[in-house]
Amino acid sequence: MPKSCYNSSKAPAVLGPYSQAVMAGGFVFLSGQLGLDPVTDELVSGGVQAQTRRALLNISGILGELGLTMSAVVKSTVFLRDIGDFTTVNGVYAEAFHAAFPARSAIQAAALPKEAAVEIEVIASLEQV
């Protein structure tokens, strides 16, 4: 099965030569989402909490256009500019996922695009969980 590439207006435009999402092998692989407002392409104000919430909304928007919800997410990776924000991000993250949480990794990155505080990428199953 060949791969299919997607870009959604429900999330900010990509910052380089890549797709927001690629569908292949029964999964959808989403590129990392920053806390960017999809209209202005600027980071939302309010620090890591607001950026995390916006990144998750961007993810939800892309998945929604593909007919999926956040419950389809089976794996996520959270990149933090400051690992000290781990607990704050967890609080917001828990609002987006319920009960059967996806597997997850969280790491501190030396820097993120646009000097963002957080970036989140996910893998979702096409078999809605």
Backbone as XML, in Angstrom:
<?xml version="1.0"?>
<chain id="A" units="angstrom">
  <residue number="1" name="MET">
    <atom name="N" x="0.845" y="-1.173" z="0.000"/>
    <atom name="CA" x="0.000" y="0.000" z="0.000"/>
    <atom name="C" x="0.897" y="1.244" z="0.000"/>
  </residue>
  <residue number="2" name="PRO">
    <atom name="N" x="0.716" y="2.128" z="-0.968"/>
    <atom name="CA" x="1.549" y="3.337" z="-1.023"/>
    <atom name="C" x="1.163" y="4.317" z="0.080"/>
  </residue>
  <residue number="3" name="LYS">
    <atom name="N" x="2.080" y="5.215" z="0.373"/>
    <atom name="CA" x="1.796" y="6.206" z="1.398"/>
    <atom name="C" x="0.984" y="7.352" z="0.794"/>
  </residue>
  <residue number="4" name="SER">
    <atom name="N" x="0.194" y="7.999" z="1.652"/>
    <atom name="CA" x="-0.583" y="9.164" z="1.269"/>
    <atom name="C" x="-0.199" y="10.305" z="2.192"/>
  </residue>
  <residue number="5" name="CYS">
    <atom name="N" x="0.030" y="11.490" z="1.652"/>
    <atom name="CA" x="0.436" y="12.653" z="2.428"/>
    <atom name="C" x="-0.731" y="13.624" z="2.561"/>
  </residue>
  <residue number="6" name="TYR">
    <atom name="N" x="-0.839" y="14.256" z="3.737"/>
    <atom name="CA" x="-1.943" y="15.172" z="4.024"/>
    <atom name="C" x="-1.444" y="16.447" z="4.671"/>
  </residue>
  <residue number="7" name="ASN">
    <atom name="N" x="-2.110" y="17.529" z="4.334"/>
    <atom name="CA" x="-1.923" y="18.811" z="5.004"/>
    <atom name="C" x="-3.316" y="19.370" z="5.260"/>
  </residue>
  <residue number="8" name="SER">
    <atom name="N" x="-3.523" y="19.876" z="6.455"/>
    <atom name="CA" x="-4.828" y="20.339" z="6.899"/>
    <atom name="C" x="-4.813" y="21.840" z="7.169"/>
  </residue>
  <residue number="9" name="SER">
    <atom name="N" x="-5.917" y="22.483" z="6.898"/>
    <atom name="CA" x="-6.054" y="23.903" z="7.245"/>
    <atom name="C" x="-6.377" y="24.073" z="8.723"/>
  </residue>
  <residue number="10" name="LYS">
    <atom name="N" x="-6.625" y="22.974" z="9.426"/>
    <atom name="CA" x="-6.954" y="23.026" z="10.848"/>
    <atom name="C" x="-5.716" y="23.067" z="11.734"/>
  </residue>
  <residue number="11" name="ALA">
    <atom name="N" x="-4.566" y="23.131" z="11.101"/>
    <atom name="CA" x="-3.295" y="23.215" z="11.823"/>
    <atom name="C" x="-2.394" y="24.176" z="11.050"/>
  </residue>
  <residue number="12" name="PRO">
    <atom name="N" x="-1.368" y="24.702" z="11.718"/>
    <atom name="CA" x="-0.462" y="25.633" z="11.034"/>
    <atom name="C" x="0.222" y="24.997" z="9.829"/>
  </residue>
  <residue number="13" name="ALA">
    <atom name="N" x="0.551" y="25.829" z="8.869"/>
    <atom name="CA" x="1.279" y="25.363" z="7.694"/>
    <atom name="C" x="2.631" y="24.801" z="8.134"/>
  </residue>
  <residue number="14" name="VAL">
    <atom name="N" x="3.136" y="23.829" z="7.390"/>
    <atom name="CA" x="4.435" y="23.244" z="7.713"/>
    <atom name="C" x="5.532" y="24.282" z="7.531"/>
  </residue>
  <residue number="15" name="LEU">
    <atom name="N" x="6.616" y="24.102" z="8.268"/>
    <atom name="CA" x="7.729" y="25.055" z="8.242"/>
    <atom name="C" x="8.853" y="24.630" z="7.309"/>
  </residue>
  <residue number="16" name="GLY">
    <atom name="N" x="8.649" y="23.537" z="6.573"/>
    <atom name="CA" x="9.700" y="23.033" z="5.704"/>
    <atom name="C" x="9.166" y="22.012" z="4.721"/>
  </residue>
  <residue number="17" name="PRO">
    <atom name="N" x="10.056" y="21.250" z="4.106"/>
    <atom name="CA" x="9.659" y="20.267" z="3.093"/>
    <atom name="C" x="9.197" y="18.943" z="3.717"/>
  </residue>
  <residue number="18" name="TYR">
    <atom name="N" x="8.030" y="18.973" z="4.336"/>
    <atom name="CA" x="7.452" y="17.766" z="4.920"/>
    <atom name="C" x="5.942" y="17.917" z="4.960"/>
  </residue>
  <residue number="19" name="SER">
    <atom name="N" x="5.241" y="16.831" z="5.229"/>
    <atom name="CA" x="3.780" y="16.825" z="5.323"/>
    <atom name="C" x="3.365" y="16.853" z="6.784"/>
  </residue>
  <residue number="20" name="GLN">
    <atom name="N" x="2.178" y="17.373" z="7.049"/>
    <atom name="CA" x="1.642" y="17.333" z="8.413"/>
    <atom name="C" x="1.376" y="15.897" z="8.836"/>
  </residue>
  <residue number="21" name="ALA">
    <atom name="N" x="0.928" y="15.086" z="7.887"/>
    <atom name="CA" x="0.604" y="13.700" z="8.203"/>
    <atom name="C" x="0.872" y="12.812" z="6.996"/>
  </residue>
  <residue number="22" name="VAL">
    <atom name="N" x="1.258" y="11.577" z="7.290"/>
    <atom name="CA" x="1.455" y="10.566" z="6.260"/>
    <atom name="C" x="0.719" y="9.306" z="6.704"/>
  </residue>
  <residue number="23" name="MET">
    <atom name="N" x="-0.112" y="8.783" z="5.812"/>
    <atom name="CA" x="-0.839" y="7.558" z="6.076"/>
    <atom name="C" x="-0.119" y="6.415" z="5.374"/>
  </residue>
  <residue number="24" name="ALA">
    <atom name="N" x="0.208" y="5.362" z="6.132"/>
    <atom name="CA" x="0.883" y="4.198" z="5.558"/>
    <atom name="C" x="0.726" y="3.013" z="6.501"/>
  </residue>
  <residue number="25" name="GLY">
    <atom name="N" x="0.526" y="1.853" z="5.940"/>
    <atom name="CA" x="0.523" y="0.619" z="6.709"/>
    <atom name="C" x="-0.473" y="0.573" z="7.859"/>
  </residue>
  <residue number="26" name="GLY">
    <atom name="N" x="-1.626" y="1.175" z="7.701"/>
    <atom name="CA" x="-2.647" y="1.127" z="8.747"/>
    <atom name="C" x="-2.463" y="2.161" z="9.847"/>
  </residue>
  <residue number="27" name="PHE">
    <atom name="N" x="-1.515" y="3.067" z="9.664"/>
    <atom name="CA" x="-1.247" y="4.104" z="10.666"/>
    <atom name="C" x="-1.169" y="5.469" z="10.012"/>
  </residue>
  <residue number="28" name="VAL">
    <atom name="N" x="-1.363" y="6.498" z="10.829"/>
    <atom name="CA" x="-1.144" y="7.874" z="10.415"/>
    <atom name="C" x="-0.028" y="8.420" z="11.295"/>
  </residue>
  <residue number="29" name="PHE">
    <atom name="N" x="1.007" y="8.922" z="10.662"/>
    <atom name="CA" x="2.160" y="9.486" z="11.360"/>
    <atom name="C" x="2.070" y="11.005" z="11.241"/>
  </residue>
  <residue number="30" name="LEU">
    <atom name="N" x="1.891" y="11.686" z="12.353"/>
    <atom name="CA" x="1.810" y="13.142" z="12.338"/>
    <atom name="C" x="3.160" y="13.749" z="12.661"/>
  </residue>
  <residue number="31" name="SER">
    <atom name="N" x="3.521" y="14.749" z="11.878"/>
    <atom name="CA" x="4.728" y="15.514" z="12.177"/>
    <atom name="C" x="4.509" y="16.268" z="13.482"/>
  </residue>
  <residue number="32" name="GLY">
    <atom name="N" x="5.612" y="16.651" z="14.117"/>
    <atom name="CA" x="5.527" y="17.383" z="15.369"/>
    <atom name="C" x="4.723" y="18.658" z="15.225"/>
  </residue>
  <residue number="33" name="GLN">
    <atom name="N" x="3.869" y="18.913" z="16.208"/>
    <atom name="CA" x="3.049" y="20.119" z="16.225"/>
    <atom name="C" x="3.507" y="21.017" z="17.361"/>
  </residue>
  <residue number="34" name="LEU">
    <atom name="N" x="3.702" y="22.264" z="17.029"/>
    <atom name="CA" x="4.033" y="23.289" z="18.016"/>
    <atom name="C" x="2.730" y="23.950" z="18.467"/>
  </residue>
  <residue number="35" name="GLY">
    <atom name="N" x="2.834" y="24.816" z="19.431"/>
    <atom name="CA" x="1.683" y="25.568" z="19.902"/>
    <atom name="C" x="1.436" y="26.792" z="19.046"/>
  </residue>
  <residue number="36" name="LEU">
    <atom name="N" x="1.357" y="26.592" z="17.739"/>
    <atom name="CA" x="1.146" y="27.686" z="16.799"/>
    <atom name="C" x="-0.332" y="27.844" z="16.488"/>
  </residue>
  <residue number="37" name="ASP">
    <atom name="N" x="-0.782" y="29.077" z="16.455"/>
    <atom name="CA" x="-2.136" y="29.384" z="16.018"/>
    <atom name="C" x="-2.200" y="29.130" z="14.514"/>
  </residue>
  <residue number="38" name="PRO">
    <atom name="N" x="-3.173" y="28.332" z="14.036"/>
    <atom name="CA" x="-3.220" y="28.009" z="12.608"/>
    <atom name="C" x="-3.555" y="29.199" z="11.712"/>
  </residue>
  <residue number="39" name="VAL">
    <atom name="N" x="-4.101" y="30.266" z="12.285"/>
    <atom name="CA" x="-4.437" y="31.447" z="11.488"/>
    <atom name="C" x="-3.231" y="32.365" z="11.342"/>
  </residue>
  <residue number="40" name="THR">
    <atom name="N" x="-2.530" y="32.603" z="12.438"/>
    <atom name="CA" x="-1.413" y="33.557" z="12.427"/>
    <atom name="C" x="-0.048" y="32.907" z="12.243"/>
  </residue>
  <residue number="41" name="ASP">
    <atom name="N" x="0.034" y="31.598" z="12.445"/>
    <atom name="CA" x="1.305" y="30.864" z="12.425"/>
    <atom name="C" x="2.283" y="31.381" z="13.473"/>
  </residue>
  <residue number="42" name="GLU">
    <atom name="N" x="1.765" y="31.966" z="14.540"/>
    <atom name="CA" x="2.574" y="32.458" z="15.650"/>
    <atom name="C" x="2.297" y="31.615" z="16.890"/>
  </residue>
  <residue number="43" name="LEU">
    <atom name="N" x="3.294" y="31.498" z="17.768"/>
    <atom name="CA" x="3.093" y="30.793" z="19.030"/>
    <atom name="C" x="2.010" y="31.494" z="19.838"/>
  </residue>
  <residue number="44" name="VAL">
    <atom name="N" x="1.141" y="30.711" z="20.460"/>
    <atom name="CA" x="0.117" y="31.289" z="21.326"/>
    <atom name="C" x="0.779" y="31.818" z="22.586"/>
  </residue>
  <residue number="45" name="SER">
    <atom name="N" x="0.198" y="32.827" z="23.177"/>
    <atom name="CA" x="0.737" y="33.363" z="24.431"/>
    <atom name="C" x="0.227" y="32.522" z="25.590"/>
  </residue>
  <residue number="46" name="GLY">
    <atom name="N" x="0.931" y="32.577" z="26.705"/>
    <atom name="CA" x="0.515" y="31.819" z="27.877"/>
    <atom name="C" x="1.488" y="30.740" z="28.291"/>
  </residue>
  <residue number="47" name="GLY">
    <atom name="N" x="2.646" y="30.699" z="27.650"/>
    <atom name="CA" x="3.686" y="29.763" z="28.069"/>
    <atom name="C" x="3.427" y="28.329" z="27.663"/>
  </residue>
  <residue number="48" name="VAL">
    <atom name="N" x="4.117" y="27.421" z="28.346"/>
    <atom name="CA" x="4.101" y="26.008" z="27.972"/>
    <atom name="C" x="2.707" y="25.402" z="28.079"/>
  </residue>
  <residue number="49" name="GLN">
    <atom name="N" x="1.916" y="25.833" z="29.040"/>
    <atom name="CA" x="0.567" y="25.281" z="29.197"/>
    <atom name="C" x="-0.296" y="25.608" z="27.970"/>
  </residue>
  <residue number="50" name="ALA">
    <atom name="N" x="-0.309" y="26.861" z="27.558"/>
    <atom name="CA" x="-1.093" y="27.269" z="26.395"/>
    <atom name="C" x="-0.539" y="26.649" z="25.114"/>
  </residue>
  <residue number="51" name="GLN">
    <atom name="N" x="0.781" y="26.574" z="24.990"/>
    <atom name="CA" x="1.377" y="25.978" z="23.794"/>
    <atom name="C" x="1.058" y="24.491" z="23.701"/>
  </residue>
  <residue number="52" name="THR">
    <atom name="N" x="1.061" y="23.795" z="24.829"/>
    <atom name="CA" x="0.716" y="22.371" z="24.835"/>
    <atom name="C" x="-0.728" y="22.174" z="24.401"/>
  </residue>
  <residue number="53" name="ARG">
    <atom name="N" x="-1.616" y="22.968" z="24.959"/>
    <atom name="CA" x="-3.035" y="22.868" z="24.608"/>
    <atom name="C" x="-3.221" y="23.122" z="23.105"/>
  </residue>
  <residue number="54" name="ARG">
    <atom name="N" x="-2.555" y="24.142" z="22.569"/>
    <atom name="CA" x="-2.702" y="24.467" z="21.143"/>
    <atom name="C" x="-2.106" y="23.368" z="20.273"/>
  </residue>
  <residue number="55" name="ALA">
    <atom name="N" x="-0.953" y="22.813" z="20.654"/>
    <atom name="CA" x="-0.350" y="21.718" z="19.887"/>
    <atom name="C" x="-1.303" y="20.533" z="19.815"/>
  </residue>
  <residue number="56" name="LEU">
    <atom name="N" x="-1.943" y="20.220" z="20.935"/>
    <atom name="CA" x="-2.887" y="19.098" z="20.967"/>
    <atom name="C" x="-4.135" y="19.403" z="20.139"/>
  </residue>
  <residue number="57" name="LEU">
    <atom name="N" x="-4.581" y="20.646" z="20.128"/>
    <atom name="CA" x="-5.708" y="21.038" z="19.273"/>
    <atom name="C" x="-5.328" y="20.912" z="17.797"/>
  </residue>
  <residue number="58" name="ASN">
    <atom name="N" x="-4.098" y="21.272" z="17.470"/>
    <atom name="CA" x="-3.629" y="21.119" z="16.087"/>
    <atom name="C" x="-3.627" y="19.647" z="15.680"/>
  </residue>
  <residue number="59" name="ILE">
    <atom name="N" x="-3.164" y="18.796" z="16.569"/>
    <atom name="CA" x="-3.164" y="17.349" z="16.313"/>
    <atom name="C" x="-4.582" y="16.855" z="16.118"/>
  </residue>
  <residue number="60" name="SER">
    <atom name="N" x="-5.474" y="17.250" z="17.005"/>
    <atom name="CA" x="-6.876" y="16.849" z="16.922"/>
    <atom name="C" x="-7.506" y="17.305" z="15.611"/>
  </residue>
  <residue number="61" name="GLY">
    <atom name="N" x="-7.161" y="18.514" z="15.158"/>
    <atom name="CA" x="-7.698" y="19.023" z="13.899"/>
    <atom name="C" x="-7.261" y="18.208" z="12.702"/>
  </residue>
  <residue number="62" name="ILE">
    <atom name="N" x="-5.990" y="17.849" z="12.671"/>
    <atom name="CA" x="-5.477" y="17.027" z="11.568"/>
    <atom name="C" x="-6.144" y="15.661" z="11.581"/>
  </residue>
  <residue number="63" name="LEU">
    <atom name="N" x="-6.191" y="15.035" z="12.754"/>
    <atom name="CA" x="-6.833" y="13.718" z="12.862"/>
    <atom name="C" x="-8.302" y="13.790" z="12.459"/>
  </residue>
  <residue number="64" name="GLY">
    <atom name="N" x="-8.972" y="14.851" z="12.883"/>
    <atom name="CA" x="-10.394" y="15.007" z="12.571"/>
    <atom name="C" x="-10.651" y="15.046" z="11.072"/>
  </residue>
  <residue number="65" name="GLU">
    <atom name="N" x="-9.797" y="15.718" z="10.335"/>
    <atom name="CA" x="-9.961" y="15.759" z="8.878"/>
    <atom name="C" x="-9.750" y="14.389" z="8.243"/>
  </residue>
  <residue number="66" name="LEU">
    <atom name="N" x="-9.084" y="13.517" z="8.952"/>
    <atom name="CA" x="-8.873" y="12.148" z="8.455"/>
    <atom name="C" x="-9.911" y="11.182" z="9.023"/>
  </residue>
  <residue number="67" name="GLY">
    <atom name="N" x="-10.899" y="11.723" z="9.743"/>
    <atom name="CA" x="-11.965" y="10.891" z="10.299"/>
    <atom name="C" x="-11.599" y="10.188" z="11.591"/>
  </residue>
  <residue number="68" name="LEU">
    <atom name="N" x="-10.563" y="10.672" z="12.273"/>
    <atom name="CA" x="-10.096" y="10.047" z="13.506"/>
    <atom name="C" x="-10.239" y="11.010" z="14.680"/>
  </residue>
  <residue number="69" name="THR">
    <atom name="N" x="-10.213" y="10.458" z="15.873"/>
    <atom name="CA" x="-10.202" y="11.261" z="17.091"/>
    <atom name="C" x="-8.911" y="10.973" z="17.847"/>
  </residue>
  <residue number="70" name="MET">
    <atom name="N" x="-8.724" y="11.675" z="18.935"/>
    <atom name="CA" x="-7.520" y="11.483" z="19.746"/>
    <atom name="C" x="-7.434" y="10.059" z="20.305"/>
  </residue>
  <residue number="71" name="SER">
    <atom name="N" x="-8.555" y="9.365" z="20.403"/>
    <atom name="CA" x="-8.505" y="7.987" z="20.913"/>
    <atom name="C" x="-7.808" y="7.042" z="19.952"/>
  </residue>
  <residue number="72" name="ALA">
    <atom name="N" x="-7.582" y="7.467" z="18.704"/>
    <atom name="CA" x="-6.848" y="6.639" z="17.736"/>
    <atom name="C" x="-5.342" y="6.703" z="17.952"/>
  </residue>
  <residue number="73" name="VAL">
    <atom name="N" x="-4.872" y="7.654" z="18.766"/>
    <atom name="CA" x="-3.437" y="7.819" z="18.983"/>
    <atom name="C" x="-2.906" y="6.651" z="19.813"/>
  </residue>
  <residue number="74" name="VAL">
    <atom name="N" x="-1.881" y="5.981" z="19.285"/>
    <atom name="CA" x="-1.289" y="4.841" z="19.981"/>
    <atom name="C" x="0.092" y="5.151" z="20.552"/>
  </residue>
  <residue number="75" name="LYS">
    <atom name="N" x="0.731" y="6.230" z="20.049"/>
    <atom name="CA" x="2.070" y="6.598" z="20.511"/>
    <atom name="C" x="2.262" y="8.087" z="20.329"/>
  </residue>
  <residue number="76" name="SER">
    <atom name="N" x="2.874" y="8.713" z="21.299"/>
    <atom name="CA" x="3.221" y="10.126" z="21.157"/>
    <atom name="C" x="4.634" y="10.354" z="21.678"/>
  </residue>
  <residue number="77" name="THR">
    <atom name="N" x="5.229" y="11.409" z="21.166"/>
    <atom name="CA" x="6.521" y="11.859" z="21.657"/>
    <atom name="C" x="6.394" y="13.342" z="21.964"/>
  </residue>
  <residue number="78" name="VAL">
    <atom name="N" x="6.790" y="13.720" z="23.175"/>
    <atom name="CA" x="6.726" y="15.109" z="23.620"/>
    <atom name="C" x="8.155" y="15.618" z="23.753"/>
  </residue>
  <residue number="79" name="PHE">
    <atom name="N" x="8.441" y="16.693" z="23.048"/>
    <atom name="CA" x="9.750" y="17.336" z="23.108"/>
    <atom name="C" x="9.585" y="18.610" z="23.933"/>
  </residue>
  <residue number="80" name="LEU">
    <atom name="N" x="10.366" y="18.731" z="24.983"/>
    <atom name="CA" x="10.289" y="19.887" z="25.880"/>
    <atom name="C" x="11.574" y="20.695" z="25.816"/>
  </residue>
  <residue number="81" name="ARG">
    <atom name="N" x="11.440" y="21.997" z="25.737"/>
    <atom name="CA" x="12.628" y="22.841" z="25.814"/>
    <atom name="C" x="13.208" y="22.781" z="27.222"/>
  </residue>
  <residue number="82" name="ASP">
    <atom name="N" x="12.330" y="22.612" z="28.225"/>
    <atom name="CA" x="12.747" y="22.530" z="29.628"/>
    <atom name="C" x="12.038" y="21.354" z="30.280"/>
  </residue>
  <residue number="83" name="ILE">
    <atom name="N" x="12.778" y="20.319" z="30.643"/>
    <atom name="CA" x="12.174" y="19.131" z="31.251"/>
    <atom name="C" x="11.471" y="19.472" z="32.562"/>
  </residue>
  <residue number="84" name="GLY">
    <atom name="N" x="11.785" y="20.616" z="33.130"/>
    <atom name="CA" x="11.086" y="21.088" z="34.321"/>
    <atom name="C" x="9.612" y="21.365" z="34.073"/>
  </residue>
  <residue number="85" name="ASP">
    <atom name="N" x="9.208" y="21.460" z="32.798"/>
    <atom name="CA" x="7.796" y="21.675" z="32.438"/>
    <atom name="C" x="7.016" y="20.370" z="32.340"/>
  </residue>
  <residue number="86" name="PHE">
    <atom name="N" x="7.666" y="19.255" z="32.627"/>
    <atom name="CA" x="7.060" y="17.931" z="32.475"/>
    <atom name="C" x="5.708" y="17.825" z="33.186"/>
  </residue>
  <residue number="87" name="THR">
    <atom name="N" x="5.627" y="18.231" z="34.431"/>
    <atom name="CA" x="4.384" y="18.113" z="35.210"/>
    <atom name="C" x="3.291" y="19.004" z="34.631"/>
  </residue>
  <residue number="88" name="THR">
    <atom name="N" x="3.641" y="20.212" z="34.242"/>
    <atom name="CA" x="2.660" y="21.130" z="33.651"/>
    <atom name="C" x="2.105" y="20.551" z="32.359"/>
  </residue>
  <residue number="89" name="VAL">
    <atom name="N" x="2.980" y="20.040" z="31.516"/>
    <atom name="CA" x="2.550" y="19.442" z="30.252"/>
    <atom name="C" x="1.665" y="18.228" z="30.521"/>
  </residue>
  <residue number="90" name="ASN">
    <atom name="N" x="2.016" y="17.414" z="31.503"/>
    <atom name="CA" x="1.188" y="16.250" z="31.842"/>
    <atom name="C" x="-0.241" y="16.657" z="32.171"/>
  </residue>
  <residue number="91" name="GLY">
    <atom name="N" x="-0.410" y="17.756" z="32.899"/>
    <atom name="CA" x="-1.744" y="18.210" z="33.269"/>
    <atom name="C" x="-2.591" y="18.532" z="32.052"/>
  </residue>
  <residue number="92" name="VAL">
    <atom name="N" x="-2.006" y="19.222" z="31.081"/>
    <atom name="CA" x="-2.735" y="19.569" z="29.863"/>
    <atom name="C" x="-2.942" y="18.324" z="29.001"/>
  </residue>
  <residue number="93" name="TYR">
    <atom name="N" x="-1.922" y="17.502" z="28.899"/>
    <atom name="CA" x="-1.966" y="16.270" z="28.101"/>
    <atom name="C" x="-3.123" y="15.382" z="28.561"/>
  </residue>
  <residue number="94" name="ALA">
    <atom name="N" x="-3.320" y="15.296" z="29.869"/>
    <atom name="CA" x="-4.384" y="14.454" z="30.431"/>
    <atom name="C" x="-5.772" y="14.945" z="30.026"/>
  </residue>
  <residue number="95" name="GLU">
    <atom name="N" x="-5.899" y="16.221" z="29.661"/>
    <atom name="CA" x="-7.183" y="16.751" z="29.194"/>
    <atom name="C" x="-7.521" y="16.235" z="27.792"/>
  </residue>
  <residue number="96" name="ALA">
    <atom name="N" x="-6.512" y="15.917" z="26.999"/>
    <atom name="CA" x="-6.718" y="15.506" z="25.610"/>
    <atom name="C" x="-6.908" y="14.005" z="25.442"/>
  </residue>
  <residue number="97" name="PHE">
    <atom name="N" x="-6.382" y="13.225" z="26.372"/>
    <atom name="CA" x="-6.453" y="11.765" z="26.291"/>
    <atom name="C" x="-7.157" y="11.237" z="27.530"/>
  </residue>
  <residue number="98" name="HIS">
    <atom name="N" x="-7.946" y="10.200" z="27.330"/>
    <atom name="CA" x="-8.718" y="9.657" z="28.446"/>
    <atom name="C" x="-8.522" y="8.151" z="28.546"/>
  </residue>
  <residue number="99" name="ALA">
    <atom name="N" x="-8.519" y="7.668" z="29.774"/>
    <atom name="CA" x="-8.497" y="6.235" z="30.106"/>
    <atom name="C" x="-7.343" y="5.479" z="29.447"/>
  </residue>
  <residue number="100" name="ALA">
    <atom name="N" x="-7.539" y="4.969" z="28.254"/>
    <atom name="CA" x="-6.507" y="4.165" z="27.601"/>
    <atom name="C" x="-5.491" y="5.105" z="26.943"/>
  </residue>
  <residue number="101" name="PHE">
    <atom name="N" x="-4.572" y="5.628" z="27.757"/>
    <atom name="CA" x="-3.588" y="6.582" z="27.263"/>
    <atom name="C" x="-2.647" y="5.921" z="26.258"/>
  </residue>
  <residue number="102" name="PRO">
    <atom name="N" x="-2.198" y="6.679" z="25.252"/>
    <atom name="CA" x="-1.217" y="6.122" z="24.317"/>
    <atom name="C" x="0.138" y="5.942" z="25.000"/>
  </residue>
  <residue number="103" name="ALA">
    <atom name="N" x="0.957" y="5.102" z="24.423"/>
    <atom name="CA" x="2.348" y="5.013" z="24.864"/>
    <atom name="C" x="2.986" y="6.373" z="24.591"/>
  </residue>
  <residue number="104" name="ARG">
    <atom name="N" x="4.005" y="6.738" z="25.388"/>
    <atom name="CA" x="4.579" y="8.072" z="25.208"/>
    <atom name="C" x="6.031" y="8.117" z="25.642"/>
  </residue>
  <residue number="105" name="SER">
    <atom name="N" x="6.779" y="8.957" z="24.968"/>
    <atom name="CA" x="8.128" y="9.316" z="25.381"/>
    <atom name="C" x="8.135" y="10.824" z="25.567"/>
  </residue>
  <residue number="106" name="ALA">
    <atom name="N" x="8.957" y="11.294" z="26.485"/>
    <atom name="CA" x="9.126" y="12.741" z="26.683"/>
    <atom name="C" x="10.607" y="13.001" z="26.877"/>
  </residue>
  <residue number="107" name="ILE">
    <atom name="N" x="11.112" y="13.966" z="26.120"/>
    <atom name="CA" x="12.530" y="14.287" z="26.216"/>
    <atom name="C" x="12.732" y="15.795" z="26.212"/>
  </residue>
  <residue number="108" name="GLN">
    <atom name="N" x="13.844" y="16.207" z="26.765"/>
    <atom name="CA" x="14.230" y="17.609" z="26.675"/>
    <atom name="C" x="15.060" y="17.780" z="25.414"/>
  </residue>
  <residue number="109" name="ALA">
    <atom name="N" x="14.694" y="18.793" z="24.632"/>
    <atom name="CA" x="15.423" y="19.108" z="23.409"/>
    <atom name="C" x="16.201" y="20.403" z="23.636"/>
  </residue>
  <residue number="110" name="ALA">
    <atom name="N" x="17.354" y="20.508" z="23.044"/>
    <atom name="CA" x="18.173" y="21.710" z="23.206"/>
    <atom name="C" x="17.446" y="22.946" z="22.691"/>
  </residue>
  <residue number="111" name="ALA">
    <atom name="N" x="16.702" y="22.793" z="21.613"/>
    <atom name="CA" x="15.946" y="23.903" z="21.043"/>
    <atom name="C" x="14.852" y="23.336" z="20.155"/>
  </residue>
  <residue number="112" name="LEU">
    <atom name="N" x="13.786" y="24.104" z="20.004"/>
    <atom name="CA" x="12.672" y="23.723" z="19.140"/>
    <atom name="C" x="12.423" y="24.862" z="18.144"/>
  </residue>
  <residue number="113" name="PRO">
    <atom name="N" x="11.808" y="24.558" z="16.994"/>
    <atom name="CA" x="11.527" y="25.612" z="16.022"/>
    <atom name="C" x="10.724" y="26.762" z="16.646"/>
  </residue>
  <residue number="114" name="LYS">
    <atom name="N" x="10.980" y="27.964" z="16.183"/>
    <atom name="CA" x="10.294" y="29.184" z="16.628"/>
    <atom name="C" x="10.440" y="29.436" z="18.134"/>
  </residue>
  <residue number="115" name="GLU">
    <atom name="N" x="11.461" y="28.799" z="18.738"/>
    <atom name="CA" x="11.710" y="28.923" z="20.179"/>
    <atom name="C" x="10.523" y="28.450" z="21.013"/>
  </residue>
  <residue number="116" name="ALA">
    <atom name="N" x="9.812" y="27.453" z="20.508"/>
    <atom name="CA" x="8.654" y="26.883" z="21.200"/>
    <atom name="C" x="9.085" y="26.196" z="22.484"/>
  </residue>
  <residue number="117" name="ALA">
    <atom name="N" x="8.149" y="26.105" z="23.412"/>
    <atom name="CA" x="8.401" y="25.414" z="24.677"/>
    <atom name="C" x="8.131" y="23.916" z="24.570"/>
  </residue>
  <residue number="118" name="VAL">
    <atom name="N" x="7.295" y="23.520" z="23.609"/>
    <atom name="CA" x="6.892" y="22.121" z="23.488"/>
    <atom name="C" x="6.559" y="21.804" z="22.030"/>
  </residue>
  <residue number="119" name="GLU">
    <atom name="N" x="6.832" y="20.564" z="21.650"/>
    <atom name="CA" x="6.434" y="20.024" z="20.350"/>
    <atom name="C" x="5.954" y="18.604" z="20.593"/>
  </residue>
  <residue number="120" name="ILE">
    <atom name="N" x="4.860" y="18.228" z="19.938"/>
    <atom name="CA" x="4.279" y="16.892" z="20.149"/>
    <atom name="C" x="4.039" y="16.245" z="18.796"/>
  </residue>
  <residue number="121" name="GLU">
    <atom name="N" x="4.506" y="15.008" z="18.646"/>
    <atom name="CA" x="4.215" y="14.221" z="17.456"/>
    <atom name="C" x="3.466" y="12.970" z="17.905"/>
  </residue>
  <residue number="122" name="VAL">
    <atom name="N" x="2.628" y="12.437" z="16.998"/>
    <atom name="CA" x="1.852" y="11.245" z="17.340"/>
    <atom name="C" x="1.791" y="10.267" z="16.183"/>
  </residue>
  <residue number="123" name="ILE">
    <atom name="N" x="1.495" y="9.032" z="16.546"/>
    <atom name="CA" x="1.159" y="7.975" z="15.592"/>
    <atom name="C" x="-0.232" y="7.497" z="15.965"/>
  </residue>
  <residue number="124" name="ALA">
    <atom name="N" x="-1.126" y="7.466" z="14.978"/>
    <atom name="CA" x="-2.496" y="7.026" z="15.227"/>
    <atom name="C" x="-2.806" y="5.797" z="14.382"/>
  </residue>
  <residue number="125" name="SER">
    <atom name="N" x="-3.647" y="4.950" z="14.912"/>
    <atom name="CA" x="-4.094" y="3.769" z="14.185"/>
    <atom name="C" x="-5.310" y="4.116" z="13.353"/>
  </residue>
  <residue number="126" name="LEU">
    <atom name="N" x="-5.357" y="3.613" z="12.141"/>
    <atom name="CA" x="-6.536" y="3.823" z="11.292"/>
    <atom name="C" x="-7.719" y="2.999" z="11.795"/>
  </residue>
  <residue number="127" name="GLU">
    <atom name="N" x="-7.439" y="2.036" z="12.655"/>
    <atom name="CA" x="-8.503" y="1.279" z="13.314"/>
    <atom name="C" x="-8.832" y="2.031" z="14.587"/>
  </residue>
  <residue number="128" name="GLN">
    <atom name="N" x="-9.838" y="2.907" z="14.519"/>
    <atom name="CA" x="-10.210" y="3.750" z="15.650"/>
    <atom name="C" x="-10.340" y="2.902" z="16.903"/>
  </residue>
  <residue number="129" name="VAL">
    <atom name="N" x="-9.582" y="3.273" z="17.937"/>
    <atom name="CA" x="-9.566" y="2.516" z="19.192"/>
    <atom name="C" x="-10.716" y="2.939" z="20.063"/>
  </residue>
</chain>
